[in-house]
Amino acid sequence: MSVKKIVVIGGGNTATNFIYNCNAKGISIAGVYCKSYNRALKLSKQINCDALTSVYRVPPADMYLLAVSDNAIAEVADKLEFDTGLVVHTSGSTSID
């Protein structure tokens, strides 16, 4: 599986650095969702992607990065609706299950 398009959920340091590095490498960020829409809008303008208004409506992607707090991973993952794609999170202490 080749990852060419990514949706990022989260707007903290980890998400921001991931977004900037992917953009620098030519990997497309299809959209970014943050608890604060203004934060999502700021990030989206910097890399020319969509600022998402709802975690329930994310565009199709090859990968969905959950860069949220450890206690929010399960809640956010349960809200995502998609048919394909890899879901990853950035926690070092939380199971993907």
C-alpha positions as CSV (number, residue, x, y, z in Angstrom):
1,M,0.0,0.0,0.0
2,S,1.3,3.4,-1.0
3,V,0.4,6.4,1.1
4,K,-0.2,9.4,-1.1
5,K,-3.0,11.3,0.7
6,I,-3.4,11.8,4.5
7,V,-6.0,13.2,6.7
8,V,-4.7,14.5,10.0
9,I,-6.9,14.7,13.1
10,G,-5.2,17.0,15.7
11,G,-3.4,20.3,15.7
12,G,-0.8,20.1,18.4
13,N,3.0,19.9,18.0
14,T,3.1,16.3,16.7
15,A,0.4,16.9,14.1
16,T,1.9,20.2,13.0
17,N,5.3,18.8,12.5
18,F,3.9,15.8,10.7
19,I,1.9,18.0,8.4
20,Y,4.9,20.3,7.6
21,N,7.2,17.3,7.0
22,C,4.7,15.5,4.7
23,N,4.1,18.7,2.8
24,A,7.9,19.2,2.3
25,K,8.2,15.7,1.0
26,G,5.3,16.2,-1.5
27,I,2.9,13.9,0.4
28,S,-0.6,15.4,0.1
29,I,-2.6,16.3,3.2
30,A,-6.2,16.0,2.2
31,G,-7.5,17.7,5.3
32,V,-6.9,18.6,8.9
33,Y,-9.3,18.6,11.7
34,C,-8.7,20.3,15.1
35,K,-10.9,20.9,18.1
36,S,-10.5,24.6,17.2
37,Y,-11.6,25.3,13.7
38,N,-9.4,28.4,13.7
39,R,-6.4,26.2,14.3
40,A,-7.4,23.9,11.4
41,L,-7.9,26.9,9.2
42,K,-4.5,28.3,10.0
43,L,-2.7,25.0,9.3
44,S,-4.7,24.4,6.1
45,K,-3.8,27.8,4.7
46,Q,-0.2,27.2,5.3
47,I,-0.1,23.9,3.3
48,N,-3.1,24.5,1.0
49,C,-5.4,21.7,2.2
50,D,-9.0,21.6,3.5
51,A,-9.8,22.7,7.1
52,L,-12.3,20.1,8.2
53,T,-15.3,21.2,10.2
54,S,-16.3,17.7,11.5
55,V,-14.5,14.5,12.3
56,Y,-17.6,12.8,11.0
57,R,-17.0,14.0,7.5
58,V,-13.4,13.4,6.4
59,P,-12.3,13.1,2.7
60,P,-11.1,9.8,1.4
61,A,-7.4,9.1,2.1
62,D,-4.8,6.4,2.2
63,M,-4.0,7.2,5.9
64,Y,-5.8,8.8,8.8
65,L,-3.4,10.1,11.5
66,L,-4.9,10.5,14.9
67,A,-2.6,13.0,16.7
68,V,-4.8,13.5,19.7
69,S,-4.5,13.0,23.4
70,D,-4.3,9.4,24.5
71,N,-7.7,9.5,26.2
72,A,-9.3,10.8,23.0
73,I,-8.0,8.2,20.5
74,A,-10.9,5.7,20.9
75,E,-13.5,8.4,20.9
76,V,-12.2,10.0,17.7
77,A,-11.5,6.7,16.0
78,D,-15.2,5.6,16.6
79,K,-16.4,8.8,14.9
80,L,-14.4,8.3,11.7
81,E,-16.4,6.9,8.7
82,F,-14.4,5.6,5.8
83,D,-14.2,2.5,3.6
84,T,-10.5,2.2,3.1
85,G,-7.3,3.5,4.5
86,L,-4.8,3.0,7.3
87,V,-5.6,4.4,10.7
88,V,-2.6,5.3,12.9
89,H,-2.1,7.2,16.1
90,T,0.8,8.8,17.8
91,S,0.5,7.4,21.3
92,G,3.3,5.3,22.5
93,S,1.2,3.7,25.3
94,T,-2.2,3.1,23.7
95,S,-3.1,0.0,21.8
96,I,-4.5,0.4,18.3
97,D,-7.3,-2.0,19.2
